[in-house]
Amino acid sequence: MSEKAILALEDGRIFEGFSIGATGEVFGEVVFNTSMTGYQEILTDPSYKGQIVAMTYPLIGNYGVNSEDAESRKIFLEGFVVRELSRISSNWRSEKILGRYLKENKIVGIEGIDTRALTKHIRLRGAMKAVISTCDADEKRLIRKARASAGLSGVDLVSSVICDSIYEWNKKGKFNVVVIDTGLKHNILRELVKRDCKITVVPGNIGAGRILEMKPDGVMFPNGPGDPAAVPYVAGTLKKLLGKMPVFGICLGHQMLGLALGGKTYKLKFGHHGANHPVKDLKTGKISITVQNHGFCVDPKTLDRKKIEITHINLNDNTLEGMRHRKFPAFSVQFHPEASAGPNDAKYLFEEFIKLMKNSK
C-alpha cells in the first residue's frame, strides 16, 4: 500500500489519499482537466507550470507512457491528481508505467480521492492555491502553507519554461518561420514541418530586432503558462513585429496579440482545460471540438473593433476564442489547433497561416 498523501486547498477543503510518483510537498493552483486520454501530453505541456492538475476521468495510466508523446523536454506541472492510477499498461507503444514516469521526473501526486467532488468544488469556488504533501499530516498547517504560496496572478512563469538559446527544429522548408518559445508544445512545430516550414525556435525574451534579422516569412507566438499580463516583454515584441510579417498566435500567443493591440486580460473562474470544448468559427459557422488549456482570457470589450475582428467564440461561456487584425496579416486563437492530445478539428488554422505567408511572399 502506498503511503498517505493530503491535498489541501486554501479555502480549507481537505482531500486524503495515497501517494503516487515522488514523495515530498508541492504547491500550485489546482485545476481540473476533462480529457479522457492524453495524460502524457498534459503532463509535459509547459502551460501547466505553476499548477496542480486533477484528471476528471477516473482511471489514468492504462496505456502507459512512451518517449514519442512528450510535448516538451520534461514535465512542468507542479503536481498530479487522479482517482485511480493504473499499475499496468496495455499498449504496444508503452515503454513504462505512469507511476514510474512520475517518480523518475520527481512529480508528487495523489490518488484515491473523490475527483468528482474536487471538480465540483473548483467549479463552484474557482481555481485556488493548493498543496500536495506526503510528509506533513497536519491539515491546518497545510492550509496555511497553501494560502501563503505564490499563486499565478502577476507571476512571470514564462521565464521558467523557455529554451536557453536559439535552435533549429527543421533546417529546410519553403517557408522560414520563427517560433517564439514561451512554453511551446512540440506538436505545433510538427504541424509546421508537415506544411514545409523551416523552423527556428527562439527564447521568449528575445527582442524584435533579432527576429527581424532572421528575415522570417512568418512568426508564431505559441502557448505558455500563467498570467499574460505578467510577461509584457513578449507582447512588446509582438507589437513591434505587427505589419512586418504574418503573425499567428496560439493560446498565450493569442493573449499576447490582444495585449499588443491594446486589450486587457482577466482571470477565468476555473479556466478551460480539456479536449472537448466547442468553438464556433464566426466566418464559416463551423463548430470545432477543441483542446484548451488556459486560465486567463482576453476581454473583447477592451479591443478596438475598428482594428480587430472577432473570429471565434466559446459556445460554453461565450468567451473570446479567436481574432484577426483587419489591416495586418495577424490572427490568433485561444485554443490549441495542434491538438496532442485531442481532436484534430482545428488544424485548418495552420493552413490559414501558410496562406498568409504565401500572400506576403
C-alpha positions in Angstrom: 0.0 0.0 0.0 1.3 3.5 -0.9 2.0 6.0 1.8 -0.7 8.5 2.6 -0.9 11.9 0.9 -3.0 15.0 1.5 -4.3 17.6 -0.9 -5.1 20.8 1.0 -6.9 23.8 -0.6 -6.5 27.4 0.5 -10.2 27.6 1.4 -9.8 24.8 4.0 -11.0 21.8 2.0 -9.0 18.7 2.6 -8.7 15.5 0.4 -6.9 12.5 1.8 -5.5 9.8 -0.5 -2.3 7.9 -1.3 1.0 9.0 -2.8 1.8 8.3 -6.4 5.1 9.3 -8.0 7.7 11.1 -5.9 7.4 11.9 -2.2 7.5 15.4 -0.9 5.5 18.6 -0.9 4.4 20.7 -3.9 2.4 23.9 -4.3 0.3 25.2 -7.2 -3.1 26.4 -8.4 -5.3 23.3 -8.6 -7.3 22.9 -11.8 -9.2 20.1 -13.4 -8.7 18.6 -16.9 -11.7 16.8 -18.6 -9.7 14.8 -21.2 -10.2 11.1 -21.2 -6.8 10.4 -22.7 -3.6 12.3 -23.4 -2.3 12.4 -19.8 1.3 12.3 -21.0 0.8 15.3 -23.3 -0.9 17.1 -20.4 2.0 16.3 -18.0 4.5 17.6 -20.5 2.6 20.7 -21.5 4.6 23.7 -20.2 1.4 25.8 -19.9 0.7 23.9 -16.7 3.7 25.3 -14.9 2.6 26.6 -11.5 -0.5 24.3 -11.5 -1.6 21.0 -9.8 -3.7 19.1 -12.4 -6.6 16.9 -11.4 -7.9 14.5 -14.1 -11.6 14.1 -14.1 -11.5 10.7 -15.9 -11.4 8.1 -13.2 -8.7 5.7 -14.5 -5.4 7.2 -15.6 -2.3 5.4 -16.9 -3.8 2.4 -18.5 -1.8 2.7 -21.8 1.5 3.7 -20.2 3.9 6.3 -21.5 6.5 6.5 -24.3 9.2 8.7 -25.5 7.4 9.9 -28.6 4.3 11.5 -27.0 6.1 14.1 -24.8 5.2 17.6 -25.7 8.3 19.2 -24.3 11.7 18.4 -22.7 10.2 17.5 -19.3 7.2 17.6 -17.0 6.4 21.2 -16.0 3.3 20.9 -13.9 3.7 21.0 -10.1 1.5 18.1 -9.0 -0.8 15.4 -10.3 -4.2 14.2 -9.0 -6.1 11.1 -10.1 -8.9 8.9 -8.9 -7.1 5.7 -9.7 -3.6 5.2 -11.1 -3.3 2.1 -13.3 -0.4 -0.2 -12.2 -0.4 -2.0 -15.6 -0.2 -0.6 -19.2 -1.7 -2.2 -22.2 -0.5 -0.7 -25.4 2.1 -1.8 -28.0 3.8 1.7 -27.8 4.1 1.7 -24.0 7.7 1.9 -22.6 6.9 2.2 -18.9 4.0 2.6 -16.5 2.8 6.1 -15.5 3.8 5.7 -11.8 7.4 5.1 -12.7 7.4 8.0 -15.1 6.2 10.3 -12.3 8.8 9.1 -9.9 11.6 9.5 -12.5 10.5 13.1 -13.1 10.2 13.7 -9.4 6.5 14.6 -9.7 4.4 14.5 -6.5 0.9 13.1 -7.0 -2.1 11.8 -5.1 -4.7 9.1 -5.9 -7.7 7.7 -4.2 -9.5 11.0 -3.7 -13.0 11.8 -4.9 -12.0 13.7 -8.1 -15.7 14.4 -8.9 -16.1 16.2 -5.6 -12.9 18.1 -6.2 -14.0 19.2 -9.7 -17.4 20.3 -8.4 -15.8 22.2 -5.6 -13.5 24.0 -8.1 -16.4 24.8 -10.4 -18.3 26.3 -7.5 -15.4 28.1 -5.7 -13.0 28.6 -8.6 -9.4 27.5 -9.1 -7.4 28.1 -6.0 -4.0 27.7 -4.4 -3.3 24.2 -3.0 -0.6 21.9 -1.7 0.0 18.1 -2.0 2.1 16.7 0.8 3.3 13.2 1.6 5.4 14.4 4.6 3.1 16.6 6.6 -0.1 15.3 8.1 -1.1 18.5 9.9 -4.1 19.7 8.0 -4.3 23.2 9.5 -0.6 23.7 8.8 -1.0 22.6 5.2 -3.9 25.0 4.7 -1.8 27.8 6.0 1.0 26.8 3.6 -1.4 26.7 0.6 -2.6 30.2 1.5 0.9 31.5 1.7 2.0 30.1 -1.6 2.6 32.3 -4.7 -0.3 31.6 -6.9 -0.5 32.6 -10.6 -1.7 36.2 -10.8 1.1 38.7 -11.5 3.8 36.0 -11.7 6.1 35.6 -14.7 6.1 31.8 -15.3 7.2 32.1 -18.9 10.8 32.8 -18.0 11.0 29.4 -16.2 10.0 27.3 -19.2 11.6 28.9 -22.2 14.6 27.5 -24.1 18.1 28.8 -23.2 19.2 29.7 -26.7 18.2 29.8 -30.4 17.9 26.4 -32.2 16.7 25.0 -35.4 13.9 22.4 -35.3 13.7 21.9 -39.0 16.5 23.2 -41.3 14.8 23.0 -44.7 11.4 24.3 -45.9 9.6 26.6 -48.3 8.6 29.0 -45.5 11.1 30.4 -43.0 9.1 30.5 -39.7 10.4 31.8 -36.4 8.7 30.4 -33.3 8.8 32.3 -30.1 9.3 29.9 -27.2 7.1 30.9 -24.3 6.5 27.3 -23.3 5.5 25.8 -26.7 4.2 22.3 -27.4 6.2 20.3 -29.8 3.2 19.3 -32.0 2.9 23.0 -33.1 6.4 22.5 -34.6 5.5 19.2 -36.1 2.4 20.6 -37.8 4.5 23.4 -39.3 7.0 20.8 -40.6 4.2 18.9 -42.3 3.5 22.2 -44.2 7.0 22.6 -45.5 8.3 25.1 -43.0 11.9 25.8 -42.0 11.7 26.4 -38.2 13.9 28.4 -35.9 12.9 28.5 -32.2 14.0 31.5 -30.2 13.6 32.2 -26.4 10.5 34.2 -25.4 12.6 37.1 -24.1 14.4 37.8 -27.4 13.9 41.2 -28.9 12.1 42.1 -32.1 15.3 43.3 -33.7 17.0 39.9 -33.5 13.9 38.3 -35.1 13.8 40.8 -37.9 17.5 40.0 -38.7 16.4 36.4 -39.4 14.0 37.7 -42.2 11.2 35.2 -41.4 8.2 34.7 -43.7 6.1 34.4 -40.6 6.3 34.4 -36.8 4.5 32.1 -34.4 3.6 33.0 -30.9 2.6 29.7 -29.2 1.2 28.6 -25.8 2.8 29.2 -22.4 1.9 29.3 -18.7 0.4 31.8 -16.3 -0.7 35.3 -16.3 -0.3 37.0 -19.7 -0.1 40.5 -18.1 3.0 39.4 -16.2 5.0 39.0 -19.4 4.8 42.4 -21.1 8.1 41.8 -22.9 6.5 39.2 -25.1 3.6 41.4 -26.0 6.1 44.2 -26.7 8.0 42.1 -29.1 4.8 41.1 -30.9 3.7 44.7 -31.2 6.9 45.7 -32.9 6.5 42.8 -35.5 2.9 43.7 -36.4 2.6 44.6 -40.1 6.1 43.5 -40.9 5.2 39.8 -41.5 2.4 37.3 -40.8 1.8 36.5 -37.2 -0.1 33.5 -35.8 -0.8 33.3 -32.0 -1.9 30.2 -30.1 -3.2 30.3 -26.5 -0.8 32.6 -24.7 0.2 33.9 -28.1 -3.5 34.9 -28.6 -3.4 36.7 -25.3 -0.1 38.4 -26.4 -1.8 39.7 -29.6 -4.7 41.0 -27.5 -2.3 42.9 -25.2 -0.2 44.1 -28.1 -3.3 45.6 -29.7 -4.3 47.5 -26.5 -6.6 44.9 -25.0 -6.7 43.6 -21.5 -6.9 40.1 -20.0 -8.7 38.7 -17.0 -8.7 35.5 -14.9 -11.3 32.9 -15.6 -13.1 31.3 -12.6 -11.7 27.9 -13.2 -10.2 28.0 -16.6 -10.6 25.9 -19.7 -8.7 22.6 -19.5 -9.6 19.6 -21.7 -10.2 18.2 -25.1 -13.9 18.7 -25.6 -14.5 22.5 -25.8 -16.9 23.6 -28.6 -15.7 26.7 -30.5 -17.6 28.4 -33.3 -15.9 29.9 -36.3 -18.0 33.0 -36.9 -17.0 33.3 -40.6 -18.0 29.8 -41.7 -20.4 28.9 -38.9 -18.5 25.6 -38.4 -18.2 24.3 -34.8 -15.0 22.6 -33.8 -14.3 20.5 -30.8 -11.1 21.9 -29.4 -8.2 21.3 -27.0 -7.9 24.1 -24.4 -5.6 24.9 -21.5 -5.7 28.4 -20.1 -6.8 30.2 -17.0 -6.8 33.7 -18.4 -8.8 35.3 -21.3 -8.7 38.4 -23.5 -11.6 40.8 -22.7 -13.3 41.5 -26.1 -14.8 44.7 -24.6 -11.3 46.2 -24.4 -10.5 45.6 -28.1 -10.8 48.2 -30.8 -13.3 46.6 -33.2 -12.2 49.0 -36.0 -8.9 47.3 -36.0 -9.8 43.8 -34.8 -12.4 41.3 -36.0 -13.6 38.6 -33.6 -13.4 35.3 -35.4 -14.2 32.5 -32.8 -16.2 32.2 -29.6 -16.5 29.5 -27.0 -20.0 28.0 -27.0 -19.9 27.0 -23.4 -19.5 30.5 -22.0 -19.2 32.9 -25.0 -15.6 33.8 -24.1 -13.3 35.1 -26.9 -11.6 32.3 -28.8 -10.2 33.9 -31.9 -9.5 37.2 -33.6 -7.7 38.8 -36.6 -6.3 42.2 -37.4 -8.3 43.9 -40.1 -5.3 45.5 -41.8 -2.2 43.5 -40.9 -1.7 39.7 -41.5 -2.1 38.7 -37.9 -4.6 36.3 -36.3 -4.8 34.2 -33.2 -6.9 31.6 -31.4 -7.2 30.8 -27.7 -7.5 27.0 -28.2 -4.9 24.5 -29.5 -5.2 23.7 -33.2 -2.2 21.3 -32.9 -4.2 19.0 -30.5 -1.9 16.5 -28.9 -3.8 15.0 -27.3 -7.3 15.7 -28.6 -9.4 16.2 -31.7 -8.0 17.5 -35.0 -10.9 19.7 -35.9 -8.9 23.0 -35.8 -5.8 22.1 -37.8 -7.2 24.1 -40.7 -5.8 27.1 -39.0 -2.3 26.1 -39.8 -3.3 26.3 -43.5 -4.5 29.8 -42.9 -1.1 30.7 -41.6 0.5 29.2 -44.7 -1.9 31.2 -46.9 -0.9 34.4 -45.2 2.8 33.7 -45.8 2.2 32.8 -49.4 0.3 36.1 -50.0 3.1 38.1 -48.2 5.8 36.5 -50.4 
